[in-house]
Amino acid sequence: MKIYQIDSSARKEGSTSRALAKKLLDKIKKPGDEIIYRDLDDEMLFVSGLTESGMKIDKKVQTEAHKKMFELSDKLVNELKESDIIIISAPIYNYGPPATLKAWSDLAARVGETFKFKADGRREGLLKNKEAYLVITSGGTKLNSSEDFLTPWLKFILNFFGIEKVEIISADQMALNYEKSVKNAENQIENLFKD
Ligand SMILES: Cc1cc2nc3c(=O)[nH]c(=O)nc-3n(C[C@H](O)[C@H](O)[C@H](O)COP(=O)(O)O)c2cc1C
């Protein structure tokens, strides 16, 4: 099995979402599994400089910046395509995803690779038979409340890519009671694999 772990906290040290995702990975991985790791805080680009409405630019007119963007986009798409299990850790930033995670989704959404248009114009996800685990943390925002635009959005994006099995582990409202919130998330991780 290939497990793809994506961290997005802007904090490398002392990040709870990263630590919980690591715990989850240790729980999921079996001998022989391959781990693909991506830290969105290390390398990210925004989709920019497009010349038409879709996410494409004719190779002949691509600038160096365009080339870099497509190179990273291709890498992210391939990482997703070759994975069986995807773990994404994400803190809520200003009620939504970290900007790096939004940028990741913009680069990962590619026609003919992660989704396609059907004859009736509707979209269909192309990443089948994969499962995802989301590790969401927050300071004060309650998970899935009307202020949480991260969790429903991220679930929707993964569904859009065709990934329908999405489990959520959360340490929300950590500012209210850090220990309780983290313990709760650790219990959620334990319970996922209890049989
Ligand atoms: C730029 C920024 C914006 C934040 N916005 C929110 C927010 O809207 N709601 C919330 O509950 N917490 C917010 N927080 C707190 C983080 O969600 C919380 O500290 C985070 O989940 C910690 O994750 P980490 O330990 O993995 O970095 C924000 C933190 C930062 C740095």
The ligand as a Gaussian input file, in Angstrom:
#p B3LYP/6-31G(d) Opt

LIG

0 1
 C       -3.324000      32.481000      10.611000
 C       -4.124000      31.722000      11.627000
 C       -5.504000      31.804000      11.575000
 C       -6.273000      31.077000      12.495000
 N       -7.632000      31.130000      12.396000
 C       -8.366000      30.351000      13.220000
 C       -9.798000      30.289000      13.085000
 O      -10.394000      30.893000      12.224000
 N      -10.471000      29.489000      13.934000
 C       -9.856000      28.759000      14.898000
 O      -10.514000      28.039000      15.645000
 N       -8.519000      28.798000      15.053000
 C       -7.768000      29.571000      14.241000
 N       -6.407000      29.576000      14.368000
 C       -5.799000      28.707000      15.379000
 C       -5.373000      27.405000      14.754000
 O       -6.438000      26.733000      14.106000
 C       -4.815000      26.467000      15.791000
 O       -3.806000      27.097000      16.521000
 C       -4.310000      25.300000      14.988000
 O       -5.355000      24.395000      14.797000
 C       -3.098000      24.715000      15.450000
 O       -2.654000      23.759000      14.512000
 P       -1.120000      23.369000      14.537000
 O       -0.780000      23.147000      15.998000
 O       -1.031000      22.127000      13.747000
 O       -0.330000      24.502000      13.959000
 C       -5.636000      30.302000      13.481000
 C       -4.231000      30.248000      13.527000
 C       -3.478000      30.949000      12.614000
 C       -1.983000      30.855000      12.658000

